[in-house]
Amino acid sequence: MVSLSNHRPIRALRHSSGRTDALIRLALPVVLSLPLVLCPVPELLATTWVYTANESGGSVSVIDADAGKKRATIRGLRAPHNIHLGPDGMLYVTDGPANQAVKVDPDKLRILARWEVGRGPAHIFMTPDQQFIVNTNTESGDVTITDASTLQPLATIPVGKSPHGIAIAPDGKFAYVANLGSKDLAVVDLKERKLAATIPLDDSAVQAWVEPQGRFVYVTGLNSGQVFKIDTASQKVVARLPVGKLPAQLGVTPDGKYLISCDQESAQLSIYDAATDTLVKQLPLGTWTHGISFSPDSKYAFVTNTKSDDISVVDLRSMTEVKRIKVGKGPNGIAASYPNSPIKKP
């Protein structure tokens, strides 16, 4: 029988609402030898696929989160830092030492294209309308806007010192860039392709995330152990939420219910009620919790534990860790669904 580890995912269904953030996939076998043995029916059920950028291992892990197993490894990268599942169903990865962005087909499990961006690319994101790919370049202090159809860079926009995390507004008008060095949040007008505003913070900004309605953007403060809540209309900090030590990535569940911070040194998640800014729970996980993504139905969070080389699957209904899955070496970024954008394919 064909081993499950040789199964490759193919896109099968999308959310009945038309949202492309909900990639529901089937697992079909790659035929490696004869005679062919048909797969049992349970193996054909919809599967939650999760992808990690393994920075130390130079690879991307393909994980069957339902089964709790790594199914495949995509190689050919030097040190992938961040990974993003676009609304087009493709994976986009930053490869820092190569100064490249990389497009990966998650169905065929292969690299489709690479293109030059700025120096030290960190985070990457596709706009909801699938027109542009935007990435931060930490060493050159700018963002690159790339035409998604041709993969040709269109603009390079200086945004501050050591830009790291990036988030796109649900309507695709603005990109929000977390600057580690200049300790602020840059607001980039994507239509005009220029820096529109800079919101000062009193800490190194690691990552940004826009909640589903686009009213607030959240930013992790690395050294102060807090999350800044910023009103996107007034561009003012309206709340500061205490979390653990050295928070890195953060996210808001697709249903908008929870805001979650990955607290690296504390090796935990800080989970807040997004409506009331009330701390719900601090949940211990693996070593050096770093990246986060969610299932499209908001039932699960997927978290990379960088120094224990695994990911945690967290049930957000019971607020418990239900699985720990080994991946490649030094997992950093993680992707399971397109974040929080009510979009439809054109």
Secondary structure, DSSP 4 states (H G I P E B T S, - for coil): ---GGGEEEEEEEE-TT--TT-EEEEEEEPP-SSS--PPPGGGGS-B-EEEEEETTTTEEEEEETTTTEEEEEE---S-EEEEEE-TTS-EEEEEGGGTEEEEEETTTTEEEEEEE-SSSEEEEEE-TTSSEEEEEETTTTEEEEEETTT--EEEEEE-SSSEEEEEE-TTSSEEEEEETTTTEEEEEETTTTEEEEEEE-SS-EEEEEE-TTSSEEEEEETTTTEEEEEETTTTEEEEEEE--SSEEEEEE-TTS-EEEEEETTTTEEEEEETTTTEEEEEEE-SSSEEEEEE-TTSSEEEEEETTTTEEEEEETTTTEEEEEEE-SSSEEEEESS--S------
